[in-house]
Amino acid sequence: MPGKERGSGLSGGESLGEHAALLEDYRRHLSFERSLSPNTCASYSGDVAGFLAHCAKTGLSPDKAQPQDLDSYLWGIKRTTKLGPASLFRKMESLRSLYKFLAAEGRLKEDPTRFFKAPHMPHRIPEFLTGAEMQKLLSFPPQNFAELRTSAAIELFYATGIRISELINLRLESVNFDSGWILVYGKGGKERAVPMHEAAVKKLKIYLSLREKNFSGKETAAELFVNRSGGKISRMQLWKDIQKLGLAAGISRPLHPHLFRHTFASHLLQGGADLRSLQEMLGHASVNTTQIYTHVEKSGLKQAHTKAHPRA
C-alpha cells in the first residue's frame, strides 16, 4: 500500500484498501501521459489519495460515485478542515482529473464532476517588486561563485518571467546567446521560446565563464545552473540563495522565485506590452490567467488619461 502523501489528508490509520491500485494507475497517468511537474503530480495524487481513503472507509465505489457523493465529501472536508476557496478548488480539480482519467480508460459511464462549479475566488492582486528594488538586487556586486550564480538566476527570472522549475531544468543548449532567446519546457511538457535582453545575456556569460573556470576538467550537469559539486542546483538551494542575496542587497521583504515572475509580468505591462504577448511569454494556456496582471494598467489609468486626453 502506498505511504502517506503530502496534502492527501491521510492519517497513519487510514487505508486505501482495494483502491491502492487505482491510485498507482492515476499517478502514472499524471506523470507519463500528462507529463505534469512532480509538484503538481504530488498535489493531485495526494488529493485523490484522500478521496480514495474516504471511499474505502465508507464503502463507496469511485466509479459508481454520484454528484451528491462528491458534494458530500467536499463539504465534509471543507467543514472539518476549514479549507479556503483556493484549496477547495484544487481538490475539485483533482477529482475532475481523476474522473477524466477513468472516463478515458472506459471505467466510467457518467462523469460525476460534470456539475462542479468553482467556488468564488477572492480577487488577489499579485505582489511584485518595485523598479528600485530590482535595481538594488541586480546591481549588487557578487563576491563569490554562489552569489554570481544567484545574481544570474535573478537576472534571468526578471528577463523572461520563467518559473523556477523551468529555470533549474534549463539546459545549456537551450540558451541562444547570439539571438537572445531561451527554449523552456513548461507545464505539461509544452515547449516555448522566450526572448531575453542583452543585460541578461551579459550576466549569464559572466556566470558561465566563472563556472567553466571553477569546474575545469570536472564533469558537470547539462543544466545551466549547477551547485557547488557541479550537479543540477535544487529548487530549495536556489530559494535559500535568493533570500540570502536579498538580505545582503538590503531588500527588507522576503523574496521567493515566483515573485520575479510577477514582477516581470507587471513591469512589462507597465511598459506597454500587450496581454497576448505576455500570455505567450509566461506560457499560460489561457489569457484569463494572464489577466490577473491587468491591475498594473488600471493603476496608471489616471496618469494615462491626463496625458492622452485632448481636454486634460
C-alpha positions as CSV (number, residue, x, y, z in Angstrom):
1,M,0.0,0.0,0.0
2,P,1.4,3.5,-0.8
3,G,2.6,5.6,2.0
4,K,1.2,8.8,3.2
5,E,1.0,11.5,0.6
6,R,1.8,15.2,1.1
7,G,-1.6,17.0,1.1
8,S,-3.5,13.8,1.0
9,G,-5.3,14.2,4.3
10,L,-4.4,10.6,5.2
11,S,-3.5,9.8,8.7
12,G,-1.4,6.8,9.7
13,G,-4.5,4.7,10.4
14,E,-6.3,5.3,7.1
15,S,-6.1,2.8,4.2
16,L,-6.8,2.9,0.5
17,G,-7.8,-0.7,0.6
18,E,-8.7,-2.1,-2.8
19,H,-8.3,1.4,-4.4
20,A,-4.5,1.4,-4.0
21,A,-4.0,0.1,-7.5
22,L,-6.3,2.8,-8.9
23,L,-4.1,5.5,-7.2
24,E,-1.0,4.0,-8.8
25,D,-2.6,3.9,-12.2
26,Y,-3.7,7.6,-11.8
27,R,-0.1,8.6,-10.7
28,R,1.4,7.0,-13.8
29,H,-1.2,8.8,-15.9
30,L,-0.3,12.2,-14.4
31,S,3.4,11.6,-14.7
32,F,3.8,9.8,-18.0
33,E,0.7,10.6,-20.0
34,R,0.1,14.2,-18.9
35,S,3.7,15.0,-18.2
36,L,2.8,17.2,-15.2
37,S,5.5,18.5,-12.9
38,P,6.5,16.5,-9.9
39,N,4.9,19.1,-7.6
40,T,1.6,19.0,-9.5
41,C,1.6,15.2,-9.6
42,A,2.2,15.1,-5.8
43,S,-0.6,17.6,-5.1
44,Y,-3.2,15.9,-7.4
45,S,-2.4,12.3,-6.3
46,G,-2.4,13.4,-2.7
47,D,-5.9,14.9,-3.0
48,V,-7.1,11.8,-4.8
49,A,-5.5,9.5,-2.2
50,G,-7.6,11.3,0.4
51,F,-10.7,10.8,-1.6
52,L,-9.9,7.1,-2.2
53,A,-9.3,6.6,1.5
54,H,-12.8,8.1,2.1
55,C,-14.2,5.7,-0.4
56,A,-12.5,2.7,1.3
57,K,-13.8,3.9,4.7
58,T,-17.4,4.4,3.6
59,G,-17.7,1.6,1.1
60,L,-18.2,4.0,-1.8
61,S,-17.0,2.7,-5.2
62,P,-15.2,5.5,-7.0
63,D,-16.5,4.5,-10.4
64,K,-20.1,4.5,-9.1
65,A,-20.0,7.8,-7.2
66,Q,-22.8,10.3,-7.9
67,P,-22.5,14.1,-7.9
68,Q,-24.1,14.2,-4.5
69,D,-21.5,11.8,-3.1
70,L,-18.7,14.2,-4.2
71,D,-20.6,17.2,-2.9
72,S,-20.9,15.4,0.5
73,Y,-17.2,14.5,0.5
74,L,-16.1,18.1,-0.4
75,W,-18.5,19.7,2.1
76,G,-17.2,17.3,4.8
77,I,-13.5,18.2,4.4
78,K,-14.4,21.9,4.0
79,R,-16.3,21.9,7.2
80,T,-13.7,19.9,9.2
81,T,-10.5,21.5,7.8
82,K,-11.8,25.0,7.1
83,L,-10.4,25.0,3.5
84,G,-10.2,28.3,1.7
85,P,-11.6,28.7,-1.8
86,A,-8.3,28.1,-3.5
87,S,-7.6,24.9,-1.6
88,L,-11.2,23.7,-2.2
89,F,-10.9,24.5,-5.9
90,R,-7.7,22.4,-6.2
91,K,-9.4,19.4,-4.6
92,M,-12.2,19.8,-7.1
93,E,-9.7,19.9,-9.9
94,S,-8.0,16.8,-8.6
95,L,-11.3,14.9,-8.6
96,R,-12.2,16.2,-12.0
97,S,-8.8,15.0,-13.3
98,L,-9.4,11.6,-11.7
99,Y,-12.8,11.2,-13.4
100,K,-11.5,12.3,-16.8
101,F,-8.8,9.6,-16.4
102,L,-11.5,7.0,-15.5
103,A,-13.6,8.0,-18.4
104,A,-10.7,7.8,-20.9
105,E,-10.0,4.3,-19.5
106,G,-13.6,3.3,-20.2
107,R,-14.1,2.6,-16.5
108,L,-16.9,5.2,-16.1
109,K,-20.4,5.5,-17.5
110,E,-21.0,9.1,-16.5
111,D,-18.7,11.8,-15.0
112,P,-20.0,12.8,-11.6
113,T,-17.9,16.0,-11.7
114,R,-19.9,17.3,-14.7
115,F,-21.9,19.6,-12.4
116,F,-18.9,21.0,-10.5
117,K,-19.0,24.8,-10.1
118,A,-15.8,26.6,-9.0
119,P,-16.0,28.3,-5.6
120,H,-15.9,32.1,-5.6
121,M,-12.3,33.1,-5.6
122,P,-11.3,36.3,-4.0
123,H,-9.6,38.8,-6.4
124,R,-6.0,38.9,-5.4
125,I,-3.5,41.4,-6.8
126,P,-0.1,39.7,-7.4
127,E,2.7,41.1,-5.3
128,F,5.7,42.4,-7.2
129,L,8.9,44.2,-6.6
130,T,9.4,47.9,-7.5
131,G,11.9,49.1,-10.1
132,A,14.1,50.4,-7.3
133,E,14.1,47.1,-5.5
134,M,15.0,45.2,-8.7
135,Q,17.8,47.7,-9.3
136,K,19.2,47.1,-5.9
137,L,19.2,43.3,-6.5
138,L,20.7,43.5,-10.0
139,S,23.4,46.0,-9.1
140,F,24.5,44.1,-6.0
141,P,28.2,43.1,-6.6
142,P,28.6,39.3,-6.1
143,Q,31.6,38.3,-4.0
144,N,31.8,34.6,-4.9
145,F,30.5,31.9,-7.3
146,A,27.3,31.2,-5.3
147,E,26.4,34.9,-5.3
148,L,27.2,35.3,-9.0
149,R,25.1,32.2,-9.8
150,T,22.2,33.7,-7.8
151,S,22.5,37.1,-9.4
152,A,22.5,35.5,-12.9
153,A,19.4,33.5,-11.9
154,I,17.6,36.6,-10.7
155,E,18.5,38.4,-13.9
156,L,17.1,35.6,-16.0
157,F,13.9,35.3,-13.9
158,Y,13.4,39.1,-14.4
159,A,14.3,39.0,-18.1
160,T,12.0,36.1,-19.0
161,G,9.4,35.5,-16.3
162,I,10.0,31.8,-16.3
163,R,9.1,29.5,-13.4
164,I,11.7,28.1,-11.0
165,S,11.1,24.6,-12.3
166,E,11.8,25.9,-15.9
167,L,14.9,27.7,-14.7
168,I,16.6,24.9,-12.8
169,N,15.8,22.5,-15.7
170,L,17.1,24.9,-18.4
171,R,20.0,23.2,-20.3
172,L,23.0,24.9,-21.8
173,E,22.0,24.0,-25.3
174,S,18.6,25.7,-24.8
175,V,20.2,29.1,-24.4
176,N,20.9,31.1,-27.6
177,F,23.3,33.8,-26.6
178,D,23.6,35.2,-30.1
179,S,19.9,35.9,-30.8
180,G,18.9,36.3,-27.1
181,W,16.3,33.5,-26.7
182,I,15.8,30.6,-24.4
183,L,13.9,27.4,-25.0
184,V,11.9,26.3,-22.0
185,Y,9.6,23.3,-21.3
186,G,6.6,24.4,-19.2
187,K,3.7,22.7,-17.6
188,G,2.6,19.5,-19.4
189,G,6.0,19.5,-21.3
190,K,4.9,22.3,-23.5
191,E,7.8,24.0,-25.3
192,R,8.0,27.7,-25.8
193,A,10.7,30.2,-26.8
194,V,11.2,33.3,-24.6
195,P,13.3,36.4,-25.5
196,M,15.8,37.8,-23.1
197,H,17.5,41.2,-23.2
198,E,21.2,42.0,-23.5
199,A,21.8,42.6,-19.8
200,A,20.7,39.0,-19.1
201,V,22.9,37.6,-21.8
202,K,25.9,39.5,-20.4
203,K,25.3,38.4,-16.8
204,L,24.9,34.8,-17.9
205,K,28.1,34.9,-19.9
206,I,30.0,36.2,-16.8
207,Y,28.5,33.4,-14.7
208,L,29.3,30.7,-17.3
209,S,32.9,32.0,-17.6
210,L,33.4,31.5,-13.8
211,R,31.5,28.2,-13.9
212,E,34.0,26.9,-16.6
213,K,36.9,28.1,-14.5
214,N,35.6,26.5,-11.3
215,F,34.8,23.2,-12.9
216,S,37.6,22.9,-15.4
217,G,38.3,19.3,-16.2
218,K,35.4,18.1,-14.0
219,E,32.2,16.5,-15.0
220,T,29.2,18.9,-14.6
221,A,25.5,18.7,-15.2
222,A,24.0,19.6,-18.5
223,E,21.8,22.2,-16.9
224,L,22.8,25.9,-16.9
225,F,22.7,26.4,-13.1
226,V,24.8,24.0,-11.1
227,N,25.6,23.5,-7.4
228,R,29.0,23.6,-5.8
229,S,29.6,20.0,-6.7
230,G,28.7,20.6,-10.4
231,G,25.3,18.9,-10.2
232,K,22.0,20.4,-11.1
233,I,21.0,23.0,-8.5
234,S,17.9,22.2,-6.4
235,R,14.8,24.3,-6.1
236,M,15.4,24.7,-2.3
237,Q,19.0,25.7,-2.7
238,L,18.2,28.4,-5.2
239,W,15.4,29.7,-3.0
240,K,17.7,30.0,0.0
241,D,20.4,31.7,-2.1
242,I,17.9,34.3,-3.3
243,Q,16.7,35.1,0.2
244,K,20.3,35.4,1.3
245,L,21.3,37.7,-1.6
246,G,18.2,39.8,-1.0
247,L,19.2,40.5,2.6
248,A,22.7,41.3,1.5
249,A,21.4,43.8,-1.1
250,G,19.2,45.5,1.5
251,I,15.7,44.2,0.4
252,S,13.6,44.1,3.5
253,R,10.7,41.9,2.2
254,P,11.0,38.1,1.8
255,L,12.0,37.1,-1.7
256,H,10.9,33.9,-3.5
257,P,11.4,32.9,-7.1
258,H,7.7,33.3,-8.2
259,L,7.9,36.9,-7.1
260,F,10.2,37.7,-10.0
261,R,7.6,36.1,-12.4
262,H,5.0,38.5,-11.1
263,T,7.5,41.4,-11.3
264,F,8.4,40.5,-14.9
265,A,4.7,40.5,-15.9
266,S,3.8,43.6,-14.0
267,H,6.7,45.7,-15.3
268,L,6.1,44.6,-18.9
269,L,2.5,45.7,-18.8
270,Q,3.6,49.0,-17.2
271,G,6.0,49.4,-20.1
272,G,3.2,48.9,-22.7
273,A,3.3,45.1,-23.5
274,D,0.1,43.6,-24.8
275,L,-1.7,40.9,-22.9
276,R,-1.4,38.2,-25.7
277,S,2.4,38.6,-26.0
278,L,2.7,38.4,-22.2
279,Q,0.5,35.2,-22.2
280,E,2.8,33.6,-24.7
281,M,6.0,34.5,-22.8
282,L,4.6,33.3,-19.5
283,G,3.3,30.1,-21.0
284,H,-0.3,30.5,-19.8
285,A,-2.8,28.2,-21.5
286,S,-5.5,30.9,-21.3
287,V,-5.3,34.7,-21.4
288,N,-7.7,34.7,-18.5
289,T,-4.8,33.6,-16.3
290,T,-2.7,36.5,-17.6
291,Q,-5.4,39.0,-16.8
292,I,-4.5,39.0,-13.1
293,Y,-1.7,41.4,-14.0
294,T,-4.0,44.0,-15.6
295,H,-4.2,45.7,-12.1
296,V,-0.9,47.4,-13.3
297,E,-2.7,49.0,-16.2
298,K,-5.5,50.2,-14.0
299,S,-3.1,51.7,-11.5
300,G,-1.9,54.0,-14.2
301,L,-5.3,54.8,-15.8
302,K,-5.5,58.3,-14.3
303,Q,-2.0,59.2,-15.4
304,A,-2.6,57.9,-18.9
305,H,-6.0,59.7,-19.1
306,T,-4.4,63.0,-18.1
307,K,-1.5,62.6,-20.6
308,A,-3.6,61.5,-23.6
309,H,-7.0,63.2,-23.4
310,P,-7.2,66.3,-25.6
311,R,-9.0,68.3,-23.0
312,A,-6.9,67.2,-20.0
